[in-house]
Structure formats: structure tokens, C-alpha cells
Amino acid sequence: ITGAVSGVTVIDCDTPDAYEKLIRDFPELKDTLTAKTRKGWHIFCQFVPSAISNSMSFQSYPDVDIRNNGGVVFAQPTVYDWFGEQITYTFTNIGAKILQMPSALIGDLKDSSK
């Protein structure tokens, strides 16, 4: 569960290109806990109260969503069947801390109560 209840906001990158662009622009995100998903990555950040869970959350980053209050994400050790394919979520940097979302990225949110 994401949001205030867990203290976690998740950046949900739906494609490799979206993840690579985000990491290129914000390399510090490589140091926060990250999980590989079926299509992309979940980047775990400290709770951002102004972030609203939705798809296409950022002005500059298509295919990047936010999971926050009322949201749910899968993470290690989740394994599930996707139309006959076994999907396993794994942390790419196990032991990493959950860091703050960069302020410039918060400023790029489309819908928020900034």
C-alpha cells in the first residue's frame, strides 16, 4: 500500500525508455529502493503529500505514473501468472534506503497540491 499509511510514494516507470530518461535526468534515483516489474520499474520514495495517484503524472515524462494515497504496488517477493508467463518482481538494489523524491521532479507533477 502506498501513500501516507506506509510513508511511501512510488514512481512507476512503464517502459525501459521512460526509466532510462528519468534516471538520466535524476541519477540520484538509482540510490533509492527500486523493483523490476513486468514492464518497467517501481522507484520507492519517501511520501510526497502533494502527489496524486494517476497515470501520466508528469509533464516531462510520459509512461511514468505515481502510486500514492490509495495505491498499491507489487514488490519482491511477488510472483504471479500473467497469461501463462510467470512474473517475478525483484529489487534491483536490495538494501537501498527509501530516499526523497527530487524537488525538481515534484515540480514536474501535472496534478498536485504543490
Secondary structure in CASP SS format (residue, H / E / C, confidence):
PFRMAT SS
TARGET T0000
AUTHOR 0000-0000-0000
METHOD secondary structure of the structure
MODEL  1
I C 1.00
T C 1.00
G E 1.00
A C 1.00
V C 1.00
S C 1.00
G C 1.00
V E 1.00
T E 1.00
V E 1.00
I E 1.00
D E 1.00
C E 1.00
D C 1.00
T C 1.00
P H 1.00
D H 1.00
A H 1.00
Y H 1.00
E H 1.00
K H 1.00
L H 1.00
I H 1.00
R H 1.00
D H 1.00
F C 1.00
P H 1.00
E H 1.00
L H 1.00
K H 1.00
D H 1.00
T E 1.00
L C 1.00
T E 1.00
A E 1.00
K E 1.00
T C 1.00
R C 1.00
K C 1.00
G C 1.00
W E 1.00
H E 1.00
I E 1.00
F E 1.00
C E 1.00
Q E 1.00
F C 1.00
V C 1.00
P C 1.00
S C 1.00
A E 1.00
I C 1.00
S C 1.00
N E 1.00
S C 1.00
M C 1.00
S C 1.00
F E 1.00
Q C 1.00
S C 1.00
Y C 1.00
P C 1.00
D C 1.00
V E 1.00
D E 1.00
I E 1.00
R E 1.00
N C 1.00
N C 1.00
G C 1.00
G C 1.00
V C 1.00
V C 1.00
F C 1.00
A C 1.00
Q C 1.00
P C 1.00
T C 1.00
V E 1.00
Y E 1.00
D E 1.00
W E 1.00
F C 1.00
G C 1.00
E E 1.00
Q E 1.00
I E 1.00
T E 1.00
Y C 1.00
T E 1.00
F E 1.00
T C 1.00
N C 1.00
I C 1.00
G C 1.00
A C 1.00
K E 1.00
I C 1.00
L E 1.00
Q C 1.00
M C 1.00
P C 1.00
S H 1.00
A H 1.00
L H 1.00
I H 1.00
G C 1.00
D C 1.00
L E 1.00
K C 1.00
D C 1.00
S E 1.00
S C 1.00
K C 1.00
END
